[in-house]
Amino acid sequence: MVTVSLCMIVKNEAEVLGRCLESVAGLTDEIIIVDTGSADGTKEVAARFTDRIYEFAWTDDFSAARNYAFSLAEMDYCLWLDADDILLPPDRERFQALKETLSPTTSVVMAKYNTGFDAAGNVSFSYYRERLIKNRAGFWWKGAVHEAIEPAGEMVYAEFAVTHRKTRLSDPNRNLHIYEKLLSQGVTLEPRQQFYYGRELFDHQRYEEALRVFGEFLAEGQGWRENNIDACRLRALCLEHLNRYDEAAPALLQSFVYDRPRAEICCELGRWFFQRDDCKTAAYWYAMALLCPQDAQTGAFVFPDCCGYLPCLQLCVCFSRLGDQEQAERMNELAALFKPDSPEVLHNRAWFQGRKGV
């Protein structure tokens, strides 16, 4: 059986670090905690689980800190987690099963990262990340922020997932500050970092700047396919925020240059036509979303609702406005298969029953 080093970088995470480490207790063969300047008792919490606690002077570079943590690992594979990550009980079992059966020739294990949840706790946003990395095999973190290891060699897609459970907001300006510091120093952002810089600008509602950065990113033609597709989606949202509505649909359609349609893009096109009271065309795009194969292993950001619940619900509304109440009710019941307790589904069901005099 392979051995695993848990390698974490932390700062002021006393509130959540214990929860994280308890969720993986017994699964790893050593725990390495690299503290980057805590002042809240984080190291005391870590000491309950390991004596491998180190300090690293923070330099606004997440990759530097993570690479240092990995350099201290002595086991076959390095596992990384953030302090507000956990493994839920079913995922603990899946992780242990993987550990017992993993071939030592594997270079990287990819695992789903669940980071967004709806009111009922269902996953609403997820994507695959490199999660277990073969130690001493030439893998290095890159990127001062939104850091990543480029997978190579023999890859395995795991059944376990890591769940991101925030209990408080982190500094919303930290990542943007790091990017702007790099740019002020004359650093040229490589394509992945350029894409994430655009996302930071978008999240800070700096839509004109985000639009420019995404445009430059796409024009340079060096981006990863999934980032290109998402940049088209975000460009469209920027244009809407800037009241340049007519330009949003062409921005979405540009994504088809990079690969087959994604459900997320089709839902955005459906919304674009729906807002213009063109329910017939909107219905076409929502129906297309249902036909798009969901392949989370592409590494794309996935909004599961766009693959089922959302297009079904919107098709219900479209067909109702087009006068086809029977089809509308059918689509509402299809939406119910994805979210039986959805307030929207229940509201629509009551409306259809009332219409029938039930």
Order of alpha helices (4+ residues) and beta strands (2+ residues): beta-alpha-beta-alpha-beta-alpha-beta-beta-alpha-beta-beta-beta-alpha-alpha-alpha-alpha-alpha-alpha-alpha-alpha-alpha-alpha
